[in-house]
Amino acid sequence: MSSRMLGNGTVSRFNLDELSIHEAIGLSCISYLMYLVSQHPAITKRIFLEFPLLHYTANSWQHHLLKLEGHQWSPSVENKALEFLKYDSRVWNIWATFGGVDLKPYSFRSEVERLPSSRPRISYKKETTQIHPITWLSAMGLNFLLQKLLDQKPDLASIPRTQHLGSPLYAAVCKFHMK
């Protein structure tokens, strides 16, 4: 993507800014998931065939946003991510039911194989142990978005504990970012 060897020659026009790329891909992943859920209220095997990037976007949006930590976020990425992270939204509930699986040992492929071909299996249904965005962000180390959600002054005591991550504080301390 970038190299000191490119210099100022004609090849330099192919030099790409890594943060801009992660920002664009992260925004695209979240937008793709939001579009998919707006068009299809349930996830089936057929959806995976019709939307070949579903697996990638469901698993990679947080990776691209993690690369932005410590840097200035564009308002469009910030706003789209916060819209996606609303606990009572359809897109979060479907993603958290299917993609955000409390960081337990998990095989996405086996989950897809268990889906029916056309009959919905996953729909807008909040599970009692469904992961909350604050818990997920705590575990993943997405501190910028976590701070934005905490600035909204949520009732942290009402956030459900999950089987593998427990509370948001436990998730933050025990999982990925021990600072």
FITOR-607576 format. One record per residue (C-alpha): residue in one letter; x, y, z; residue number from 1. Coordinates in Angstrom, 3 decimals. Layout:
<kemis>
{residuo A; u X; v Y; w Z; num NUM};
...
</kemis>
This chain:
<kemis>
{residuo M; u 0.000; v 0.000; w 0.000; num 1};
{residuo S; u 2.789; v 2.417; w 0.782; num 2};
{residuo S; u 6.536; v 2.294; w 0.489; num 3};
{residuo R; u 9.458; v 4.686; w 0.795; num 4};
{residuo M; u 10.747; v 3.209; w -2.458; num 5};
{residuo L; u 7.862; v 4.693; w -4.432; num 6};
{residuo G; u 9.369; v 8.155; w -4.143; num 7};
{residuo N; u 7.917; v 10.934; w -6.245; num 8};
{residuo G; u 7.978; v 9.092; w -9.568; num 9};
{residuo T; u 5.070; v 8.003; w -11.712; num 10};
{residuo V; u 4.516; v 4.959; w -9.497; num 11};
{residuo S; u 3.858; v 7.181; w -6.461; num 12};
{residuo R; u 0.271; v 7.720; w -7.595; num 13};
{residuo F; u -0.406; v 4.131; w -6.477; num 14};
{residuo N; u 0.634; v 4.924; w -2.915; num 15};
{residuo L; u -2.370; v 4.410; w -0.616; num 16};
{residuo D; u -2.928; v 5.669; w 2.912; num 17};
{residuo E; u -3.474; v 2.623; w 5.128; num 18};
{residuo L; u -5.785; v 4.405; w 7.591; num 19};
{residuo S; u -7.991; v 5.717; w 4.781; num 20};
{residuo I; u -8.273; v 2.196; w 3.395; num 21};
{residuo H; u -9.260; v 0.722; w 6.780; num 22};
{residuo E; u -11.743; v 3.542; w 7.279; num 23};
{residuo A; u -13.339; v 2.933; w 3.879; num 24};
{residuo I; u -13.474; v -0.853; w 4.330; num 25};
{residuo G; u -14.836; v -0.566; w 7.894; num 26};
{residuo L; u -17.552; v 1.818; w 6.735; num 27};
{residuo S; u -18.343; v -0.441; w 3.774; num 28};
{residuo C; u -18.621; v -3.514; w 6.013; num 29};
{residuo I; u -21.070; v -1.849; w 8.381; num 30};
{residuo S; u -23.056; v -0.330; w 5.512; num 31};
{residuo Y; u -23.243; v -3.734; w 3.807; num 32};
{residuo L; u -24.578; v -5.380; w 6.984; num 33};
{residuo M; u -27.106; v -2.604; w 7.529; num 34};
{residuo Y; u -28.313; v -2.812; w 3.942; num 35};
{residuo L; u -28.616; v -6.584; w 4.099; num 36};
{residuo V; u -30.688; v -6.484; w 7.294; num 37};
{residuo S; u -32.899; v -3.721; w 5.902; num 38};
{residuo Q; u -33.722; v -5.949; w 2.916; num 39};
{residuo H; u -33.858; v -9.356; w 4.649; num 40};
{residuo P; u -35.324; v -9.721; w 8.145; num 41};
{residuo A; u -33.736; v -13.164; w 8.592; num 42};
{residuo I; u -30.503; v -14.904; w 7.652; num 43};
{residuo T; u -30.641; v -18.097; w 5.584; num 44};
{residuo K; u -28.184; v -20.099; w 3.465; num 45};
{residuo R; u -29.712; v -18.457; w 0.429; num 46};
{residuo I; u -28.720; v -15.042; w 1.795; num 47};
{residuo F; u -25.102; v -16.198; w 2.025; num 48};
{residuo L; u -25.252; v -17.178; w -1.640; num 49};
{residuo E; u -26.847; v -13.901; w -2.689; num 50};
{residuo F; u -24.508; v -11.763; w -0.558; num 51};
{residuo P; u -21.032; v -13.261; w -0.903; num 52};
{residuo L; u -19.409; v -10.627; w 1.301; num 53};
{residuo L; u -21.665; v -11.322; w 4.290; num 54};
{residuo H; u -19.190; v -13.656; w 5.963; num 55};
{residuo Y; u -16.318; v -11.196; w 5.534; num 56};
{residuo T; u -18.245; v -8.112; w 6.628; num 57};
{residuo A; u -19.789; v -9.806; w 9.661; num 58};
{residuo N; u -16.375; v -10.933; w 10.859; num 59};
{residuo S; u -14.125; v -8.060; w 9.774; num 60};
{residuo W; u -15.792; v -4.711; w 10.457; num 61};
{residuo Q; u -14.232; v -4.518; w 13.923; num 62};
{residuo H; u -10.736; v -5.382; w 12.587; num 63};
{residuo H; u -10.792; v -2.402; w 10.232; num 64};
{residuo L; u -12.156; v -0.065; w 12.899; num 65};
{residuo L; u -9.493; v -1.248; w 15.364; num 66};
{residuo K; u -6.863; v 0.045; w 12.941; num 67};
{residuo L; u -8.352; v 3.531; w 13.403; num 68};
{residuo E; u -7.876; v 3.525; w 17.195; num 69};
{residuo G; u -5.779; v 6.498; w 18.275; num 70};
{residuo H; u -6.444; v 8.387; w 15.030; num 71};
{residuo Q; u -9.068; v 10.889; w 13.924; num 72};
{residuo W; u -12.282; v 9.186; w 12.784; num 73};
{residuo S; u -14.348; v 10.705; w 10.012; num 74};
{residuo P; u -17.866; v 11.701; w 11.094; num 75};
{residuo S; u -19.401; v 9.343; w 8.518; num 76};
{residuo V; u -17.604; v 6.295; w 9.975; num 77};
{residuo E; u -18.339; v 7.340; w 13.545; num 78};
{residuo N; u -22.043; v 7.968; w 12.858; num 79};
{residuo K; u -22.531; v 4.740; w 10.869; num 80};
{residuo A; u -20.746; v 2.686; w 13.541; num 81};
{residuo L; u -22.843; v 4.225; w 16.338; num 82};
{residuo E; u -26.008; v 3.563; w 14.339; num 83};
{residuo F; u -24.920; v -0.073; w 13.928; num 84};
{residuo L; u -24.123; v -0.399; w 17.656; num 85};
{residuo K; u -27.609; v 0.436; w 18.924; num 86};
{residuo Y; u -28.559; v -2.421; w 21.227; num 87};
{residuo D; u -32.234; v -2.461; w 20.240; num 88};
{residuo S; u -31.681; v -2.173; w 16.494; num 89};
{residuo R; u -32.481; v -5.033; w 14.126; num 90};
{residuo V; u -29.022; v -4.991; w 12.589; num 91};
{residuo W; u -27.246; v -5.279; w 15.964; num 92};
{residuo N; u -29.591; v -7.985; w 17.181; num 93};
{residuo I; u -29.149; v -10.078; w 14.046; num 94};
{residuo W; u -25.384; v -9.539; w 13.986; num 95};
{residuo A; u -25.014; v -10.253; w 17.710; num 96};
{residuo T; u -27.149; v -13.380; w 17.423; num 97};
{residuo F; u -25.169; v -14.683; w 14.484; num 98};
{residuo G; u -21.809; v -12.916; w 14.291; num 99};
{residuo G; u -21.109; v -11.613; w 17.781; num 100};
{residuo V; u -21.174; v -14.904; w 19.572; num 101};
{residuo D; u -19.726; v -13.894; w 22.922; num 102};
{residuo L; u -16.206; v -14.878; w 21.778; num 103};
{residuo K; u -16.789; v -18.527; w 22.593; num 104};
{residuo P; u -15.137; v -21.167; w 20.404; num 105};
{residuo Y; u -17.052; v -20.768; w 17.188; num 106};
{residuo S; u -17.109; v -21.963; w 13.618; num 107};
{residuo F; u -18.920; v -19.588; w 11.287; num 108};
{residuo R; u -18.966; v -22.259; w 8.572; num 109};
{residuo S; u -20.749; v -24.756; w 10.828; num 110};
{residuo E; u -23.309; v -22.091; w 11.762; num 111};
{residuo V; u -24.016; v -21.469; w 8.067; num 112};
{residuo E; u -24.325; v -25.203; w 7.410; num 113};
{residuo R; u -27.011; v -25.443; w 10.080; num 114};
{residuo L; u -29.077; v -22.695; w 8.477; num 115};
{residuo P; u -32.088; v -23.793; w 6.489; num 116};
{residuo S; u -31.980; v -23.181; w 2.762; num 117};
{residuo S; u -34.824; v -20.703; w 2.694; num 118};
{residuo R; u -36.783; v -20.858; w 5.968; num 119};
{residuo P; u -35.568; v -18.149; w 8.389; num 120};
{residuo R; u -33.628; v -19.287; w 11.422; num 121};
{residuo I; u -32.303; v -16.013; w 12.700; num 122};
{residuo S; u -34.517; v -13.020; w 12.962; num 123};
{residuo Y; u -34.951; v -9.998; w 15.166; num 124};
{residuo K; u -35.067; v -11.699; w 18.533; num 125};
{residuo K; u -33.145; v -10.446; w 21.537; num 126};
{residuo E; u -31.689; v -13.330; w 23.509; num 127};
{residuo T; u -31.197; v -12.938; w 27.247; num 128};
{residuo T; u -27.480; v -13.635; w 26.888; num 129};
{residuo Q; u -27.005; v -11.614; w 23.706; num 130};
{residuo I; u -23.879; v -9.547; w 23.830; num 131};
{residuo H; u -24.341; v -5.838; w 24.424; num 132};
{residuo P; u -22.383; v -3.383; w 22.227; num 133};
{residuo I; u -20.596; v -1.991; w 25.284; num 134};
{residuo T; u -19.438; v -5.475; w 26.290; num 135};
{residuo W; u -18.338; v -6.252; w 22.727; num 136};
{residuo L; u -16.438; v -2.971; w 22.356; num 137};
{residuo S; u -14.796; v -3.530; w 25.748; num 138};
{residuo A; u -13.588; v -6.965; w 24.734; num 139};
{residuo M; u -12.419; v -5.883; w 21.287; num 140};
{residuo G; u -10.593; v -2.768; w 22.484; num 141};
{residuo L; u -12.590; v -0.369; w 20.323; num 142};
{residuo N; u -12.098; v 2.397; w 22.865; num 143};
{residuo F; u -13.160; v 5.327; w 20.694; num 144};
{residuo L; u -16.614; v 3.866; w 20.053; num 145};
{residuo L; u -16.836; v 2.566; w 23.616; num 146};
{residuo Q; u -16.243; v 6.084; w 24.919; num 147};
{residuo K; u -18.918; v 7.453; w 22.573; num 148};
{residuo L; u -21.455; v 4.935; w 23.936; num 149};
{residuo L; u -20.409; v 5.622; w 27.538; num 150};
{residuo D; u -20.820; v 9.379; w 26.920; num 151};
{residuo Q; u -24.525; v 8.631; w 26.392; num 152};
{residuo K; u -24.611; v 7.632; w 30.092; num 153};
{residuo P; u -26.189; v 4.175; w 29.777; num 154};
{residuo D; u -27.253; v 2.246; w 32.855; num 155};
{residuo L; u -24.244; v -0.093; w 33.075; num 156};
{residuo A; u -25.893; v -2.189; w 35.765; num 157};
{residuo S; u -28.674; v -3.113; w 33.318; num 158};
{residuo I; u -26.276; v -4.524; w 30.714; num 159};
{residuo P; u -26.756; v -8.284; w 30.684; num 160};
{residuo R; u -23.779; v -10.445; w 31.567; num 161};
{residuo T; u -22.793; v -12.985; w 28.965; num 162};
{residuo Q; u -21.650; v -16.526; w 29.548; num 163};
{residuo H; u -18.100; v -16.070; w 28.260; num 164};
{residuo L; u -17.416; v -12.351; w 28.655; num 165};
{residuo G; u -19.402; v -11.572; w 31.789; num 166};
{residuo S; u -19.767; v -7.852; w 32.411; num 167};
{residuo P; u -18.283; v -5.114; w 30.217; num 168};
{residuo L; u -15.585; v -4.434; w 32.827; num 169};
{residuo Y; u -14.645; v -8.106; w 33.054; num 170};
{residuo A; u -14.542; v -8.293; w 29.256; num 171};
{residuo A; u -12.241; v -5.280; w 29.085; num 172};
{residuo V; u -9.832; v -6.571; w 31.710; num 173};
{residuo C; u -9.696; v -10.246; w 30.770; num 174};
{residuo K; u -9.805; v -10.323; w 27.010; num 175};
{residuo F; u -7.955; v -8.328; w 24.424; num 176};
{residuo H; u -6.629; v -5.061; w 25.766; num 177};
{residuo M; u -4.893; v -5.231; w 29.100; num 178};
{residuo K; u -3.423; v -1.736; w 29.355; num 179};
</kemis>
